[in-house]
Amino acid sequence: MAEFIIQIAAILIFLAILCGVIRLVIGRTLVDRIVAIDMLTVISISLIALYAHVSGRFVYIDVALVYGLLSFLAVLAIARFLEKGL
Amino acid sequence: MLEFLLLLVCASILVSGVLAVCLKDVLPAMVASGLASLFAAVSFLLLAAPDVAMAEAAIGSGLATFIFLYAIRKTGNGKG
């Protein structure tokens, strides 16, 4: 049962990465692409957490933690730049 | 199962790298190169190198974005 749920989660992450990359490729405005990269960051964090559970190495959770903090800073910097700040 | 995810991540690195080269405007190209760095970090982690992935996430996605934004602002928002 747990194996089945993990496979469903992997399929959902697969489809979500596909949709995010398609949005990035055809994105008309810059804001579309920024939202797409923010969404792909969250999907990547969930992928890292899933892989940490599957492989049984819980050191990988630390990478997800560092990644969440830094991606937040990057999106915040781009948003401040669009408002002519920085 | 995870092999397909690794293949998709590598294909996404390829797509975002081509996009970073081919886009006309500067800011979307910077966003695309940040995405290539993001997926490179994920693929490093899927290939069992978590410390390399952490360094790539810190430098590629965090520091490079700030440096690119600073350079774009210093050179007139990519217009000239």
Backbone of each chain as nested JSON, in Angstrom:
{
  "chains": [
    {"id": "A", "residues": [
      {"number": 1, "name": "MET", "atoms": {"N": [0.831, -1.206, 0.0], "CA": [0.0, 0.0, 0.0], "C": [0.863, 1.253, 0.0]}},
      {"number": 2, "name": "ALA", "atoms": {"N": [1.874, 1.282, 0.877], "CA": [2.741, 2.464, 0.931], "C": [3.532, 2.605, -0.363]}},
      {"number": 3, "name": "GLU", "atoms": {"N": [3.933, 1.47, -0.933], "CA": [4.65, 1.496, -2.217], "C": [3.786, 2.104, -3.319]}},
      {"number": 4, "name": "PHE", "atoms": {"N": [2.498, 1.752, -3.3], "CA": [1.545, 2.272, -4.287], "C": [1.403, 3.789, -4.152]}},
      {"number": 5, "name": "ILE", "atoms": {"N": [1.327, 4.263, -2.909], "CA": [1.18, 5.714, -2.686], "C": [2.431, 6.456, -3.14]}},
      {"number": 6, "name": "ILE", "atoms": {"N": [3.611, 5.842, -2.907], "CA": [4.861, 6.483, -3.335], "C": [4.931, 6.546, -4.859]}},
      {"number": 7, "name": "GLN", "atoms": {"N": [4.439, 5.496, -5.523], "CA": [4.435, 5.525, -6.994], "C": [3.489, 6.59, -7.529]}},
      {"number": 8, "name": "ILE", "atoms": {"N": [2.327, 6.749, -6.876], "CA": [1.389, 7.803, -7.298], "C": [2.031, 9.175, -7.099]}},
      {"number": 9, "name": "ALA", "atoms": {"N": [2.755, 9.356, -5.979], "CA": [3.412, 10.642, -5.724], "C": [4.482, 10.925, -6.767]}},
      {"number": 10, "name": "ALA", "atoms": {"N": [5.221, 9.882, -7.167], "CA": [6.258, 10.079, -8.189], "C": [5.643, 10.451, -9.53]}},
      {"number": 11, "name": "ILE", "atoms": {"N": [4.516, 9.824, -9.857], "CA": [3.847, 10.162, -11.125], "C": [3.334, 11.598, -11.09]}},
      {"number": 12, "name": "LEU", "atoms": {"N": [2.78, 12.01, -9.956], "CA": [2.273, 13.382, -9.843], "C": [3.403, 14.395, -9.938]}},
      {"number": 13, "name": "ILE", "atoms": {"N": [4.571, 14.087, -9.321], "CA": [5.715, 14.997, -9.41], "C": [6.22, 15.073, -10.851]}},
      {"number": 14, "name": "PHE", "atoms": {"N": [6.209, 13.922, -11.539], "CA": [6.593, 13.888, -12.961], "C": [5.717, 14.828, -13.792]}},
      {"number": 15, "name": "LEU", "atoms": {"N": [4.394, 14.702, -13.628], "CA": [3.475, 15.536, -14.414], "C": [3.61, 17.002, -14.032]}},
      {"number": 16, "name": "ALA", "atoms": {"N": [3.88, 17.277, -12.746], "CA": [3.977, 18.67, -12.309], "C": [5.223, 19.338, -12.879]}},
      {"number": 17, "name": "ILE", "atoms": {"N": [6.348, 18.597, -12.914], "CA": [7.566, 19.162, -13.516], "C": [7.344, 19.414, -15.002]}},
      {"number": 18, "name": "LEU", "atoms": {"N": [6.63, 18.493, -15.664], "CA": [6.345, 18.661, -17.092], "C": [5.519, 19.923, -17.333]}},
      {"number": 19, "name": "CYS", "atoms": {"N": [4.458, 20.12, -16.533], "CA": [3.611, 21.301, -16.705], "C": [4.382, 22.585, -16.416]}},
      {"number": 20, "name": "GLY", "atoms": {"N": [5.249, 22.558, -15.401], "CA": [6.015, 23.761, -15.07], "C": [6.988, 24.135, -16.161]}},
      {"number": 21, "name": "VAL", "atoms": {"N": [7.655, 23.124, -16.752], "CA": [8.621, 23.424, -17.823], "C": [7.895, 23.931, -19.068]}},
      {"number": 22, "name": "ILE", "atoms": {"N": [6.714, 23.365, -19.362], "CA": [5.936, 23.864, -20.51], "C": [5.524, 25.32, -20.283]}},
      {"number": 23, "name": "ARG", "atoms": {"N": [5.122, 25.64, -19.053], "CA": [4.765, 27.021, -18.735], "C": [5.967, 27.944, -18.886]}},
      {"number": 24, "name": "LEU", "atoms": {"N": [7.149, 27.445, -18.507], "CA": [8.357, 28.274, -18.649], "C": [8.701, 28.504, -20.112]}},
      {"number": 25, "name": "VAL", "atoms": {"N": [8.479, 27.483, -20.955], "CA": [8.846, 27.632, -22.366], "C": [7.901, 28.587, -23.079]}},
      {"number": 26, "name": "ILE", "atoms": {"N": [6.572, 28.434, -22.879], "CA": [5.634, 29.271, -23.611], "C": [5.228, 30.511, -22.846]}},
      {"number": 27, "name": "GLY", "atoms": {"N": [5.908, 30.805, -21.707], "CA": [5.463, 31.913, -20.871], "C": [5.529, 33.241, -21.601]}},
      {"number": 28, "name": "ARG", "atoms": {"N": [4.401, 33.952, -21.646], "CA": [4.356, 35.177, -22.416], "C": [5.066, 36.311, -21.693]}},
      {"number": 29, "name": "THR", "atoms": {"N": [4.764, 36.49, -20.409], "CA": [5.381, 37.599, -19.676], "C": [6.457, 37.064, -18.738]}},
      {"number": 30, "name": "LEU", "atoms": {"N": [7.185, 38.002, -18.144], "CA": [8.248, 37.614, -17.207], "C": [7.668, 37.063, -15.91]}},
      {"number": 31, "name": "VAL", "atoms": {"N": [6.516, 37.603, -15.506], "CA": [5.914, 37.169, -14.242], "C": [5.461, 35.717, -14.324]}},
      {"number": 32, "name": "ASP", "atoms": {"N": [4.991, 35.301, -15.514], "CA": [4.642, 33.891, -15.714], "C": [5.846, 32.99, -15.457]}},
      {"number": 33, "name": "ARG", "atoms": {"N": [6.985, 33.407, -15.979], "CA": [8.188, 32.573, -15.829], "C": [8.669, 32.574, -14.386]}},
      {"number": 34, "name": "ILE", "atoms": {"N": [8.519, 33.711, -13.681], "CA": [8.965, 33.74, -12.285], "C": [8.081, 32.845, -11.431]}},
      {"number": 35, "name": "VAL", "atoms": {"N": [6.778, 32.879, -11.678], "CA": [5.863, 32.003, -10.926], "C": [6.143, 30.54, -11.265]}},
      {"number": 36, "name": "ALA", "atoms": {"N": [6.493, 30.271, -12.544], "CA": [6.815, 28.894, -12.931], "C": [8.056, 28.397, -12.211]}},
      {"number": 37, "name": "ILE", "atoms": {"N": [9.094, 29.259, -12.082], "CA": [10.312, 28.79, -11.416], "C": [10.073, 28.642, -9.921]}},
      {"number": 38, "name": "ASP", "atoms": {"N": [9.194, 29.463, -9.34], "CA": [8.86, 29.299, -7.928], "C": [8.123, 27.984, -7.698]}},
      {"number": 39, "name": "MET", "atoms": {"N": [7.192, 27.662, -8.595], "CA": [6.448, 26.405, -8.48], "C": [7.373, 25.21, -8.665]}},
      {"number": 40, "name": "LEU", "atoms": {"N": [8.327, 25.318, -9.622], "CA": [9.255, 24.207, -9.851], "C": [10.183, 24.008, -8.66]}},
      {"number": 41, "name": "THR", "atoms": {"N": [10.492, 25.093, -7.937], "CA": [11.296, 24.934, -6.724], "C": [10.562, 24.124, -5.663]}},
      {"number": 42, "name": "VAL", "atoms": {"N": [9.274, 24.442, -5.488], "CA": [8.489, 23.688, -4.498], "C": [8.37, 22.222, -4.905]}},
      {"number": 43, "name": "ILE", "atoms": {"N": [8.185, 21.98, -6.221], "CA": [8.101, 20.594, -6.707], "C": [9.433, 19.876, -6.487]}},
      {"number": 44, "name": "SER", "atoms": {"N": [10.552, 20.588, -6.694], "CA": [11.858, 19.963, -6.478], "C": [12.077, 19.618, -5.014]}},
      {"number": 45, "name": "ILE", "atoms": {"N": [11.589, 20.494, -4.11], "CA": [11.72, 20.189, -2.686], "C": [10.925, 18.925, -2.337]}},
      {"number": 46, "name": "SER", "atoms": {"N": [9.73, 18.797, -2.909], "CA": [8.939, 17.593, -2.654], "C": [9.6, 16.364, -3.267]}},
      {"number": 47, "name": "LEU", "atoms": {"N": [10.264, 16.534, -4.428], "CA": [10.983, 15.414, -5.044], "C": [12.156, 14.971, -4.169]}},
      {"number": 48, "name": "ILE", "atoms": {"N": [12.872, 15.953, -3.592], "CA": [13.996, 15.608, -2.717], "C": [13.501, 14.88, -1.473]}},
      {"number": 49, "name": "ALA", "atoms": {"N": [12.371, 15.341, -0.908], "CA": [11.825, 14.685, 0.285], "C": [11.368, 13.267, -0.035]}},
      {"number": 50, "name": "LEU", "atoms": {"N": [10.754, 13.087, -1.207], "CA": [10.321, 11.741, -1.617], "C": [11.518, 10.827, -1.808]}},
      {"number": 51, "name": "TYR", "atoms": {"N": [12.586, 11.368, -2.404], "CA": [13.769, 10.537, -2.63], "C": [14.468, 10.195, -1.317]}},
      {"number": 52, "name": "ALA", "atoms": {"N": [14.426, 11.144, -0.359], "CA": [14.994, 10.844, 0.965], "C": [14.242, 9.706, 1.639]}},
      {"number": 53, "name": "HIS", "atoms": {"N": [12.915, 9.664, 1.439], "CA": [12.148, 8.569, 2.029], "C": [12.409, 7.251, 1.298]}},
      {"number": 54, "name": "VAL", "atoms": {"N": [12.5, 7.306, -0.027], "CA": [12.667, 6.063, -0.798], "C": [14.041, 5.461, -0.546]}},
      {"number": 55, "name": "SER", "atoms": {"N": [15.093, 6.328, -0.579], "CA": [16.436, 5.791, -0.422], "C": [16.794, 5.537, 1.044]}},
      {"number": 56, "name": "GLY", "atoms": {"N": [16.033, 6.091, 1.976], "CA": [16.303, 5.84, 3.388], "C": [17.441, 6.648, 3.965]}},
      {"number": 57, "name": "ARG", "atoms": {"N": [17.954, 7.63, 3.217], "CA": [19.029, 8.493, 3.727], "C": [18.413, 9.84, 4.09]}},
      {"number": 58, "name": "PHE", "atoms": {"N": [18.313, 10.098, 5.384], "CA": [17.604, 11.304, 5.796], "C": [18.51, 12.524, 5.859]}},
      {"number": 59, "name": "VAL", "atoms": {"N": [19.767, 12.387, 5.363], "CA": [20.627, 13.572, 5.208], "C": [20.077, 14.471, 4.107]}},
      {"number": 60, "name": "TYR", "atoms": {"N": [19.336, 13.844, 3.158], "CA": [18.844, 14.598, 2.005], "C": [17.804, 15.643, 2.389]}},
      {"number": 61, "name": "ILE", "atoms": {"N": [17.181, 15.465, 3.565], "CA": [16.199, 16.458, 4.018], "C": [16.871, 17.813, 4.235]}},
      {"number": 62, "name": "ASP", "atoms": {"N": [18.147, 17.801, 4.674], "CA": [18.875, 19.057, 4.893], "C": [19.034, 19.836, 3.594]}},
      {"number": 63, "name": "VAL", "atoms": {"N": [19.267, 19.128, 2.485], "CA": [19.389, 19.782, 1.185], "C": [18.07, 20.465, 0.822]}},
      {"number": 64, "name": "ALA", "atoms": {"N": [16.952, 19.779, 1.091], "CA": [15.641, 20.371, 0.806], "C": [15.428, 21.629, 1.642]}},
      {"number": 65, "name": "LEU", "atoms": {"N": [15.898, 21.585, 2.891], "CA": [15.742, 22.738, 3.797], "C": [16.531, 23.941, 3.288]}},
      {"number": 66, "name": "VAL", "atoms": {"N": [17.801, 23.723, 2.941], "CA": [18.653, 24.795, 2.408], "C": [18.065, 25.323, 1.11]}},
      {"number": 67, "name": "TYR", "atoms": {"N": [17.546, 24.428, 0.299], "CA": [16.998, 24.849, -0.981], "C": [15.767, 25.711, -0.827]}},
      {"number": 68, "name": "GLY", "atoms": {"N": [14.901, 25.366, 0.132], "CA": [13.71, 26.173, 0.368], "C": [14.047, 27.593, 0.793]}},
      {"number": 69, "name": "LEU", "atoms": {"N": [15.026, 27.73, 1.685], "CA": [15.436, 29.066, 2.133], "C": [16.0, 29.882, 0.979]}},
      {"number": 70, "name": "LEU", "atoms": {"N": [16.885, 29.292, 0.177], "CA": [17.583, 30.074, -0.845], "C": [16.682, 30.428, -2.017]}},
      {"number": 71, "name": "SER", "atoms": {"N": [15.767, 29.539, -2.393], "CA": [14.885, 29.858, -3.512], "C": [13.945, 30.995, -3.127]}},
      {"number": 72, "name": "PHE", "atoms": {"N": [13.527, 31.019, -1.868], "CA": [12.706, 32.131, -1.399], "C": [13.446, 33.453, -1.562]}},
      {"number": 73, "name": "LEU", "atoms": {"N": [14.74, 33.467, -1.221], "CA": [15.528, 34.694, -1.353], "C": [15.673, 35.111, -2.814]}},
      {"number": 74, "name": "ALA", "atoms": {"N": [15.859, 34.135, -3.712], "CA": [16.055, 34.472, -5.125], "C": [14.792, 35.091, -5.721]}},
      {"number": 75, "name": "VAL", "atoms": {"N": [13.634, 34.499, -5.435], "CA": [12.377, 35.039, -5.967], "C": [12.099, 36.417, -5.378]}},
      {"number": 76, "name": "LEU", "atoms": {"N": [12.456, 36.596, -4.095], "CA": [12.27, 37.906, -3.458], "C": [13.153, 38.959, -4.112]}},
      {"number": 77, "name": "ALA", "atoms": {"N": [14.397, 38.587, -4.479], "CA": [15.311, 39.54, -5.126], "C": [14.784, 39.941, -6.5]}},
      {"number": 78, "name": "ILE", "atoms": {"N": [14.251, 38.973, -7.263], "CA": [13.707, 39.308, -8.584], "C": [12.488, 40.214, -8.439]}},
      {"number": 79, "name": "ALA", "atoms": {"N": [11.648, 39.957, -7.435], "CA": [10.459, 40.778, -7.236], "C": [10.834, 42.203, -6.841]}},
      {"number": 80, "name": "ARG", "atoms": {"N": [11.861, 42.346, -5.991], "CA": [12.318, 43.695, -5.64], "C": [12.915, 44.4, -6.843]}},
      {"number": 81, "name": "PHE", "atoms": {"N": [13.581, 43.643, -7.705], "CA": [14.172, 44.253, -8.901], "C": [13.086, 44.77, -9.841]}},
      {"number": 82, "name": "LEU", "atoms": {"N": [11.968, 44.027, -9.965], "CA": [10.894, 44.471, -10.862], "C": [10.23, 45.732, -10.342]}},
      {"number": 83, "name": "GLU", "atoms": {"N": [10.296, 45.975, -9.027], "CA": [9.733, 47.198, -8.474], "C": [10.75, 48.319, -8.44]}},
      {"number": 84, "name": "LYS", "atoms": {"N": [11.831, 48.2, -9.203], "CA": [12.905, 49.184, -9.286], "C": [13.568, 49.437, -7.931]}},
      {"number": 85, "name": "GLY", "atoms": {"N": [13.722, 48.396, -7.174], "CA": [14.346, 48.537, -5.871], "C": [15.774, 48.034, -5.877]}},
      {"number": 86, "name": "LEU", "atoms": {"N": [16.04, 46.984, -5.135], "CA": [17.336, 46.316, -4.984], "C": [18.393, 47.291, -4.484]}}
    ]},
    {"id": "B", "residues": [
      {"number": 1, "name": "MET", "atoms": {"N": [11.2, 3.679, -11.65], "CA": [10.363, 4.824, -11.31], "C": [11.215, 6.075, -11.177]}},
      {"number": 2, "name": "LEU", "atoms": {"N": [12.258, 5.99, -10.344], "CA": [13.108, 7.168, -10.157], "C": [14.002, 7.426, -11.362]}},
      {"number": 3, "name": "GLU", "atoms": {"N": [14.206, 6.409, -12.193], "CA": [14.99, 6.623, -13.406], "C": [14.267, 7.574, -14.356]}},
      {"number": 4, "name": "PHE", "atoms": {"N": [12.949, 7.437, -14.431], "CA": [12.178, 8.34, -15.291], "C": [12.25, 9.767, -14.769]}},
      {"number": 5, "name": "LEU", "atoms": {"N": [12.222, 9.918, -13.43], "CA": [12.339, 11.264, -12.863], "C": [13.71, 11.862, -13.157]}},
      {"number": 6, "name": "LEU", "atoms": {"N": [14.757, 11.02, -13.087], "CA": [16.109, 11.521, -13.392], "C": [16.222, 11.924, -14.858]}},
      {"number": 7, "name": "LEU", "atoms": {"N": [15.587, 11.126, -15.74], "CA": [15.59, 11.473, -17.165], "C": [14.846, 12.784, -17.414]}},
      {"number": 8, "name": "LEU", "atoms": {"N": [13.719, 12.972, -16.723], "CA": [12.946, 14.204, -16.896], "C": [13.725, 15.41, -16.391]}},
      {"number": 9, "name": "VAL", "atoms": {"N": [14.457, 15.225, -15.265], "CA": [15.247, 16.329, -14.721], "C": [16.375, 16.703, -15.678]}},
      {"number": 10, "name": "CYS", "atoms": {"N": [17.015, 15.687, -16.275], "CA": [18.09, 15.979, -17.236], "C": [17.54, 16.651, -18.489]}},
      {"number": 11, "name": "ALA", "atoms": {"N": [16.369, 16.215, -18.961], "CA": [15.746, 16.873, -20.114], "C": [15.375, 18.31, -19.78]}},
      {"number": 12, "name": "SER", "atoms": {"N": [14.98, 18.565, -18.539], "CA": [14.639, 19.937, -18.144], "C": [15.869, 20.823, -18.08]}},
      {"number": 13, "name": "ILE", "atoms": {"N": [17.031, 20.25, -17.668], "CA": [18.278, 21.013, -17.718], "C": [18.571, 21.431, -19.152]}},
      {"number": 14, "name": "LEU", "atoms": {"N": [18.37, 20.489, -20.082], "CA": [18.64, 20.768, -21.501], "C": [17.71, 21.854, -22.028]}},
      {"number": 15, "name": "VAL", "atoms": {"N": [16.405, 21.724, -21.715], "CA": [15.421, 22.693, -22.222], "C": [15.693, 24.082, -21.666]}},
      {"number": 16, "name": "SER", "atoms": {"N": [15.979, 24.183, -20.369], "CA": [16.175, 25.515, -19.791], "C": [17.508, 26.113, -20.225]}},
      {"number": 17, "name": "GLY", "atoms": {"N": [18.515, 25.273, -20.506], "CA": [19.764, 25.808, -21.034], "C": [19.596, 26.376, -22.427]}},
      {"number": 18, "name": "VAL", "atoms": {"N": [18.863, 25.654, -23.295], "CA": [18.59, 26.163, -24.644], "C": [17.766, 27.435, -24.578]}},
      {"number": 19, "name": "LEU", "atoms": {"N": [16.823, 27.47, -23.626], "CA": [15.982, 28.656, -23.457], "C": [16.81, 29.841, -22.985]}},
      {"number": 20, "name": "ALA", "atoms": {"N": [17.774, 29.612, -22.095], "CA": [18.619, 30.705, -21.601], "C": [19.491, 31.271, -22.706]}},
      {"number": 21, "name": "VAL", "atoms": {"N": [19.854, 30.44, -23.673], "CA": [20.658, 30.949, -24.789], "C": [19.775, 31.666, -25.809]}},
      {"number": 22, "name": "CYS", "atoms": {"N": [18.588, 31.11, -26.1], "CA": [17.793, 31.584, -27.243], "C": [16.882, 32.756, -26.932]}},
      {"number": 23, "name": "LEU", "atoms": {"N": [16.605, 33.039, -25.652], "CA": [15.671, 34.127, -25.36], "C": [16.289, 35.479, -25.676]}},
      {"number": 24, "name": "LYS", "atoms": {"N": [15.443, 36.39, -26.214], "CA": [15.945, 37.695, -26.625], "C": [16.16, 38.629, -25.445]}},
      {"number": 25, "name": "ASP", "atoms": {"N": [15.25, 38.607, -24.482], "CA": [15.321, 39.53, -23.358], "C": [16.27, 38.979, -22.289]}},
      {"number": 26, "name": "VAL", "atoms": {"N": [16.77, 39.878, -21.426], "CA": [17.813, 39.481, -20.483], "C": [17.231, 38.829, -19.233]}},
      {"number": 27, "name": "LEU", "atoms": {"N": [16.162, 39.416, -18.686], "CA": [15.628, 38.891, -17.429], "C": [15.021, 37.489, -17.549]}},
      {"number": 28, "name": "PRO", "atoms": {"N": [14.232, 37.173, -18.582], "CA": [13.793, 35.778, -18.719], "C": [14.943, 34.793, -18.938]}},
      {"number": 29, "name": "ALA", "atoms": {"N": [16.001, 35.233, -19.615], "CA": [17.161, 34.346, -19.782], "C": [17.827, 34.063, -18.442]}},
      {"number": 30, "name": "MET", "atoms": {"N": [17.855, 35.085, -17.563], "CA": [18.416, 34.882, -16.223], "C": [17.569, 33.906, -15.42]}},
      {"number": 31, "name": "VAL", "atoms": {"N": [16.243, 34.036, -15.542], "CA": [15.348, 33.099, -14.849], "C": [15.55, 31.676, -15.358]}},
      {"number": 32, "name": "ALA", "atoms": {"N": [15.738, 31.531, -16.685], "CA": [15.934, 30.194, -17.254], "C": [17.261, 29.586, -16.807]}},
      {"number": 33, "name": "SER", "atoms": {"N": [18.306, 30.425, -16.703], "CA": [19.579, 29.872, -16.234], "C": [19.503, 29.486, -14.757]}},
      {"number": 34, "name": "GLY", "atoms": {"N": [18.714, 30.221, -13.968], "CA": [18.483, 29.812, -12.58], "C": [17.758, 28.498, -12.497]}},
      {"number": 35, "name": "LEU", "atoms": {"N": [16.84, 28.261, -13.443], "CA": [16.133, 26.977, -13.462], "C": [17.074, 25.837, -13.828]}},
      {"number": 36, "name": "ALA", "atoms": {"N": [18.017, 26.096, -14.75], "CA": [19.004, 25.065, -15.092], "C": [19.842, 24.707, -13.868]}},
      {"number": 37, "name": "SER", "atoms": {"N": [20.193, 25.719, -13.062], "CA": [20.957, 25.464, -11.836], "C": [20.15, 24.656, -10.829]}},
      {"number": 38, "name": "LEU", "atoms": {"N": [18.844, 24.977, -10.744], "CA": [17.959, 24.245, -9.823], "C": [17.909, 22.765, -10.169]}},
      {"number": 39, "name": "PHE", "atoms": {"N": [17.683, 22.479, -11.465], "CA": [17.581, 21.079, -11.852], "C": [18.934, 20.376, -11.804]}},
      {"number": 40, "name": "ALA", "atoms": {"N": [20.022, 21.128, -11.983], "CA": [21.348, 20.517, -11.803], "C": [21.543, 20.077, -10.363]}},
      {"number": 41, "name": "ALA", "atoms": {"N": [21.082, 20.911, -9.415], "CA": [21.188, 20.527, -8.003], "C": [20.369, 19.272, -7.721]}},
      {"number": 42, "name": "VAL", "atoms": {"N": [19.164, 19.195, -8.285], "CA": [18.32, 18.013, -8.053], "C": [18.963, 16.764, -8.65]}},
      {"number": 43, "name": "SER", "atoms": {"N": [19.574, 16.918, -9.848], "CA": [20.186, 15.738, -10.459], "C": [21.438, 15.308, -9.714]}},
      {"number": 44, "name": "PHE", "atoms": {"N": [22.183, 16.273, -9.127], "CA": [23.311, 15.891, -8.275], "C": [22.838, 15.085, -7.083]}},
      {"number": 45, "name": "LEU", "atoms": {"N": [21.691, 15.508, -6.52], "CA": [21.184, 14.77, -5.363], "C": [20.678, 13.391, -5.756]}},
      {"number": 46, "name": "LEU", "atoms": {"N": [20.042, 13.277, -6.914], "CA": [19.564, 11.962, -7.348], "C": [20.721, 11.038, -7.697]}},
      {"number": 47, "name": "LEU", "atoms": {"N": [21.902, 11.614, -8.009], "CA": [23.093, 10.79, -8.252], "C": [23.922, 10.609, -6.983]}},
      {"number": 48, "name": "ALA", "atoms": {"N": [23.298, 10.807, -5.802], "CA": [23.878, 10.5, -4.482], "C": [25.077, 11.364, -4.144]}},
      {"number": 49, "name": "ALA", "atoms": {"N": [24.96, 12.703, -4.366], "CA": [25.999, 13.629, -3.915], "C": [25.334, 14.811, -3.21]}},
      {"number": 50, "name": "PRO", "atoms": {"N": [24.885, 14.66, -1.976], "CA": [24.097, 15.725, -1.337], "C": [24.898, 16.979, -1.019]}},
      {"number": 51, "name": "ASP", "atoms": {"N": [26.213, 16.855, -0.754], "CA": [26.991, 18.056, -0.442], "C": [27.224, 18.913, -1.678]}},
      {"number": 52, "name": "VAL", "atoms": {"N": [27.447, 18.261, -2.823], "CA": [27.567, 18.997, -4.089], "C": [26.249, 19.683, -4.419]}},
      {"number": 53, "name": "ALA", "atoms": {"N": [25.139, 18.991, -4.143], "CA": [23.822, 19.573, -4.41], "C": [23.589, 20.797, -3.54]}},
      {"number": 54, "name": "MET", "atoms": {"N": [24.046, 20.735, -2.278], "CA": [23.851, 21.88, -1.391], "C": [24.685, 23.076, -1.852]}},
      {"number": 55, "name": "ALA", "atoms": {"N": [25.92, 22.825, -2.297], "CA": [26.762, 23.921, -2.791], "C": [26.188, 24.502, -4.067]}},
      {"number": 56, "name": "GLU", "atoms": {"N": [25.669, 23.642, -4.948], "CA": [25.069, 24.13, -6.19], "C": [23.822, 24.961, -5.922]}},
      {"number": 57, "name": "ALA", "atoms": {"N": [23.028, 24.536, -4.932], "CA": [21.823, 25.294, -4.597], "C": [22.191, 26.645, -4.005]}},
      {"number": 58, "name": "ALA", "atoms": {"N": [23.247, 26.695, -3.173], "CA": [23.622, 27.951, -2.527], "C": [24.236, 28.915, -3.534]}},
      {"number": 59, "name": "ILE", "atoms": {"N": [25.14, 28.423, -4.378], "CA": [25.859, 29.31, -5.295], "C": [25.036, 29.575, -6.549]}},
      {"number": 60, "name": "GLY", "atoms": {"N": [24.569, 28.513, -7.193], "CA": [23.917, 28.677, -8.48], "C": [22.602, 29.402, -8.417]}},
      {"number": 61, "name": "SER", "atoms": {"N": [21.776, 29.051, -7.44], "CA": [20.447, 29.655, -7.402], "C": [20.398, 30.889, -6.519]}},
      {"number": 62, "name": "GLY", "atoms": {"N": [21.193, 30.932, -5.458], "CA": [21.134, 32.071, -4.555], "C": [22.033, 33.201, -4.971]}},
      {"number": 63, "name": "LEU", "atoms": {"N": [23.328, 32.908, -5.078], "CA": [24.322, 33.966, -5.289], "C": [24.333, 34.462, -6.732]}},
      {"number": 64, "name": "ALA", "atoms": {"N": [24.18, 33.53, -7.701], "CA": [24.276, 33.912, -9.112], "C": [23.125, 34.827, -9.501]}},
      {"number": 65, "name": "THR", "atoms": {"N": [21.929, 34.618, -8.9], "CA": [20.793, 35.485, -9.211], "C": [21.06, 36.914, -8.759]}},
      {"number": 66, "name": "PHE", "atoms": {"N": [21.626, 37.058, -7.54], "CA": [21.938, 38.393, -7.044], "C": [22.987, 39.073, -7.934]}},
      {"number": 67, "name": "ILE", "atoms": {"N": [24.009, 38.313, -8.321], "CA": [25.081, 38.909, -9.123], "C": [24.559, 39.296, -10.505]}},
      {"number": 68, "name": "PHE", "atoms": {"N": [23.698, 38.448, -11.089], "CA": [23.105, 38.778, -12.391], "C": [22.227, 40.02, -12.296]}},
      {"number": 69, "name": "LEU", "atoms": {"N": [21.426, 40.105, -11.227], "CA": [20.548, 41.274, -11.076], "C": [21.366, 42.546, -10.9]}},
      {"number": 70, "name": "TYR", "atoms": {"N": [22.439, 42.464, -10.116], "CA": [23.289, 43.623, -9.898], "C": [23.939, 44.064, -11.213]}},
      {"number": 71, "name": "ALA", "atoms": {"N": [24.398, 43.081, -12.014], "CA": [25.041, 43.413, -13.289], "C": [24.036, 43.991, -14.284]}},
      {"number": 72, "name": "ILE", "atoms": {"N": [22.812, 43.449, -14.305], "CA": [21.784, 43.979, -15.219], "C": [21.421, 45.408, -14.835]}},
      {"number": 73, "name": "ARG", "atoms": {"N": [21.339, 45.665, -13.53], "CA": [21.0, 47.016, -13.078], "C": [22.135, 47.995, -13.398]}},
      {"number": 74, "name": "LYS", "atoms": {"N": [23.391, 47.538, -13.286], "CA": [24.52, 48.418, -13.567], "C": [24.66, 48.716, -15.058]}},
      {"number": 75, "name": "THR", "atoms": {"N": [24.179, 47.81, -15.921], "CA": [24.34, 48.018, -17.357], "C": [23.061, 48.506, -18.006]}},
      {"number": 76, "name": "GLY", "atoms": {"N": [22.175, 49.149, -17.257], "CA": [21.026, 49.801, -17.856], "C": [19.895, 48.868, -18.226]}},
      {"number": 77, "name": "ASN", "atoms": {"N": [19.555, 47.908, -17.348], "CA": [18.414, 46.998, -17.496], "C": [18.422, 46.228, -18.802]}},
      {"number": 78, "name": "GLY", "atoms": {"N": [19.594, 45.952, -19.355], "CA": [19.673, 45.106, -20.534], "C": [19.224, 45.766, -21.816]}},
      {"number": 79, "name": "LYS", "atoms": {"N": [19.027, 47.08, -21.8], "CA": [18.543, 47.735, -23.016], "C": [19.699, 48.091, -23.956]}},
      {"number": 80, "name": "GLY", "atoms": {"N": [20.824, 48.489, -23.396], "CA": [21.893, 48.969, -24.251], "C": [23.024, 48.001, -24.446]}}
    ]}
  ]
}
